[in-house]
Amino acid sequence: MFRKMKNIDTAFKQVRLVAVVVILASVQMSCYVIYKCFSVAMTAQDKVYVLANGKILEAFASDRKDNVPVEARDHIKTFHQYFFNLAPDEKVIQSNIAKALYLADESAKRQYDNLKESNYYANIISGNVSQEINIDSVQVNMDTYPIFFRCRATQVITRTTTIVHRSLVTEGYLRSVPRSDNNPHGFLIERWQILENRDLSVKNR
């Protein structure tokens, strides 16, 4: 009888020991899983996935100062594309110019007013002329503020009978402003001027 009680007591202690070991192992495993989950979540916060042309691209978060030259060049490129990519459609012209003027100060508005007064846009519409711009290079000087830039590009003007290639060189300065839907880069072009705009070639169609 006593031997049976002793066996039961020993078995109970063994079962209790096994249960304690299993519980401790489970707690350790749970703590490790929670730690790894937090670690993965913190790492994932520094990454952004962008869907472009049906492909998922991974982007990394970083301070703005690391991307200022890239954003500055893209701002300048975007402005020139809006300002100089024109179609023989008044609504398209007005839409592009309106977007461009959000990215620059009154110096761009003066250029637009001068072109409008000289019937440049009216001639594009009446002559069914298409105008495109290809940006060749954008140089920015990050050692100055406002940031000085010079943009070199090629204009392709397609008329009914000819295709004209023109060189375009502009320069100006970039000042930081608050970001908005109309100005996502947070820059404003100042003292913008056209230094060169001359024919490179004329081809008959």
C-alpha positions in Angstrom: 0.0 0.0 0.0 2.8 2.4 1.0 4.7 1.4 -2.1 1.8 2.2 -4.3 1.4 5.7 -2.7 5.1 6.3 -3.1 4.9 5.3 -6.8 2.0 7.6 -7.3 3.8 10.5 -5.6 6.9 9.9 -7.7 4.8 9.8 -10.9 3.0 13.0 -9.9 6.4 14.8 -9.3 7.6 13.6 -12.7 4.4 14.8 -14.4 4.7 18.1 -12.6 8.3 18.5 -13.7 7.4 17.7 -17.3 4.6 20.2 -17.2 6.8 22.9 -15.7 9.5 22.3 -18.4 6.8 22.5 -21.2 5.4 25.7 -19.8 8.8 27.3 -19.5 9.7 26.3 -23.0 6.4 27.6 -24.3 7.0 31.0 -22.5 10.5 31.3 -24.0 9.2 30.4 -27.4 6.4 33.0 -27.1 8.8 35.7 -26.0 11.1 34.9 -28.9 8.2 35.0 -31.4 7.0 38.3 -30.0 10.5 39.8 -30.2 10.9 38.7 -33.8 7.5 40.1 -34.8 8.3 43.5 -33.3 11.7 43.4 -35.1 10.1 42.6 -38.4 7.4 45.2 -37.9 10.0 47.9 -37.2 12.1 47.0 -40.2 9.0 47.0 -42.4 8.2 50.6 -41.4 11.3 51.7 -43.2 10.2 50.2 -46.5 7.5 51.3 -49.0 6.3 49.1 -51.8 5.3 50.9 -55.0 3.3 49.4 -57.8 4.5 50.6 -61.1 3.6 49.2 -64.5 2.4 46.0 -62.9 5.6 45.5 -60.9 6.2 45.8 -57.2 9.2 48.0 -56.4 10.7 48.4 -53.0 11.5 51.9 -51.7 13.3 52.8 -48.5 12.4 55.7 -46.2 15.1 58.2 -45.6 15.6 61.8 -44.5 14.8 64.5 -47.1 18.3 65.9 -47.0 19.5 62.7 -48.7 17.1 63.2 -51.6 17.2 66.9 -52.1 19.3 66.9 -55.3 17.1 64.1 -56.8 13.9 66.0 -55.9 15.3 69.3 -57.1 16.1 67.8 -60.5 12.8 66.1 -60.8 11.0 69.4 -59.9 12.8 71.2 -62.6 12.2 68.5 -65.1 8.5 68.4 -64.3 8.1 72.1 -64.6 9.7 72.2 -68.0 7.6 69.3 -69.3 4.4 71.0 -68.2 5.5 74.4 -69.6 6.8 73.1 -73.0 4.8 70.0 -73.8 2.0 71.5 -75.8 -0.7 70.1 -78.1 -3.0 71.9 -80.5 -5.8 71.9 -77.9 -6.6 75.0 -75.8 -7.7 72.9 -72.8 -4.5 70.8 -72.8 -2.4 74.0 -73.0 -4.2 75.7 -70.2 -4.0 72.5 -68.0 -0.3 72.1 -68.5 0.5 75.8 -68.0 -1.6 75.9 -64.8 0.3 72.9 -63.4 3.6 74.6 -64.4 2.8 77.9 -62.7 2.2 76.2 -59.4 5.9 75.2 -59.5 7.4 78.6 -60.2 7.1 82.3 -59.3 6.1 85.3 -61.4 9.1 84.9 -63.7 7.4 81.9 -65.3 4.2 83.8 -65.5 5.9 86.7 -67.3 7.3 84.2 -69.9 3.8 82.8 -70.4 2.3 86.2 -70.8 4.9 87.2 -73.3 4.3 84.1 -75.4 0.5 84.5 -75.1 0.7 88.2 -76.2 2.8 87.2 -79.2 0.0 84.7 -80.2 2.4 81.7 -79.7 -0.3 79.5 -78.2 -3.0 80.7 -80.7 -0.6 79.7 -83.6 0.0 76.3 -82.1 -3.8 75.7 -82.0 -4.5 77.1 -85.5 -1.5 75.4 -87.1 -2.1 72.0 -85.5 1.4 72.1 -84.0 2.6 69.6 -81.4 5.6 70.5 -79.2 7.5 68.1 -77.0 10.6 68.6 -74.8 13.3 66.1 -74.0 15.4 67.0 -71.0 19.1 66.4 -71.7 20.6 67.4 -68.4 19.7 69.3 -65.2 22.6 70.7 -63.2 22.0 71.9 -59.6 24.4 73.7 -57.3 23.7 72.5 -53.7 26.3 74.8 -52.3 24.1 77.8 -52.8 20.7 78.8 -51.4 18.4 79.4 -53.2 19.7 76.4 -55.2 21.0 77.5 -58.6 20.1 75.3 -61.6 20.7 75.1 -65.3 18.6 73.0 -67.6 19.5 71.8 -71.1 16.8 70.3 -73.3 15.8 69.7 -76.9 12.4 70.8 -78.2 10.7 68.8 -81.0 8.1 71.0 -82.8 6.0 69.0 -85.3 4.2 71.1 -87.9 2.1 70.0 -90.8 5.1 70.1 -93.2 8.2 70.1 -91.0 9.7 68.8 -87.8 12.0 71.3 -86.1 14.5 70.4 -83.4 15.5 73.4 -81.1 18.0 73.6 -78.3 16.7 75.1 -75.1 18.8 76.3 -72.2 17.2 77.8 -69.1 18.4 78.7 -65.6 17.0 79.9 -62.3 16.9 79.2 -58.6 15.0 76.9 -56.3 13.5 77.9 -53.0 12.0 75.5 -50.4 8.3 75.9 -49.8 5.7 73.7 -48.0 4.7 70.6 -50.0 1.2 70.4 -51.4 -0.9 68.4 -53.9 0.0 70.9 -56.6 3.7 71.1 -55.5 4.7 67.7 -54.1 8.4 68.4 -54.2 8.2 71.4 -52.0 10.3 73.7 -54.2 9.5 77.0 -56.1 11.4 78.1 -59.2 12.5 81.7 -59.0 14.2 84.1 -61.4 13.7 81.7 -64.3 14.9 82.8 -67.6 15.5 81.3 -71.1 19.1 81.7 -72.1 19.0 80.0 -75.5 16.3 78.7 -77.8 17.5 78.2 -81.3 16.9 75.9 -84.3 19.2 72.8 -84.6 17.6 71.2 -87.6 14.5 71.4 -89.8 13.2 68.3 -91.6 10.5 68.1 -94.2 7.8 65.6 -93.6 
